[in-house]
Amino acid sequence: MSAVSEYVGNIKDAVTSIFEGMAVTASHFMRKPYTVQYPDRMPVRVQDTLPFRYRGILEVDLEICTGCLACERACPIDCIVIVVDKDPQTRQMLLSQFDIDIAKCMYCGLCSEPCPTGSIHHTTEFEGADYSLESLIRRFVKDPVMAYKPKKGPETDTRIAPILNRGMTYLDQWAQPGGEKPSEEEEPA
């Protein structure tokens, strides 16, 4: 008799625990979800919520790249590959390859610090997911490009002067206690 009552007691405990678990599950069906539908249902673009100095995916401005290889040498994990050739006719430097492997990049910013012209910089783009590692290699040079040759003496080049002026404006404002990012109308053109 005790074996039968023990058997029925086990069945009763199993049914009770199943109903308790289903009650918890059913209560979650009635709650408002905590997940956020990303990115199409955000009230503000994600890029607009990032801090000013956010280090996202690297971008290269080949118009002001000197081909000095400083960024390639500074990269601790060798995710930057640059090939510079000399044009035999004009004897100027040609950038024939400038690749950045985003899959390897750890977004440390060490490559952008030694760049003399600021041609390599971080963007606010952070979505780098893809189906293959090969597609995560960003190739910036399609055809060989003439490397930028800066002028000697005071900075007079119209391509780089606005970048340097904007950088100096930020430095001047942030050097003050409580400095913040300058507003758009304060930035020089």
LINRA-V434026 format. One record per pair of residues at least 4 apart in sequence whose ideal C-beta (glycine too) atoms are under 6 Angstrom apart, sorted by the first residue. I is the first residue (numbers start at 1). J is the second residue. Records with the same first field share a line. If there is no record, write none. Layout:
# LINRA-V434026
I = J  J
This chain:
# LINRA-V434026
2 = 6
37 = 41
39 = 46
44 = 48  49
47 = 124
50 = 54  124
52 = 181
54 = 124
55 = 107  109  122
56 = 122  123  124  125  126
57 = 102  123  125  128
58 = 100
59 = 123
60 = 98  119  120  140
61 = 119
62 = 140  145
63 = 159
64 = 117  119  148  159  160
65 = 119  148
66 = 117  147  148
67 = 84  93  95  147
69 = 73  82
70 = 114  115
71 = 80  111  115  120
72 = 80  82
74 = 110  111  114
75 = 79  80  111
77 = 104
79 = 101  104  105
80 = 100
81 = 99
82 = 98
83 = 96  97
84 = 93  95
85 = 94  96
87 = 92  94
92 = 146
93 = 147
94 = 144
95 = 141  145  147
96 = 144
97 = 141
98 = 140  141
99 = 137  139
100 = 138
101 = 137
102 = 128  136  138
103 = 133  136
111 = 120
112 = 120  121
115 = 119  120
117 = 160
118 = 163
130 = 135  136
141 = 145
151 = 156  157
155 = 161
165 = 188
166 = 187
169 = 182
170 = 174
173 = 179  182
174 = 179
182 = 186  187
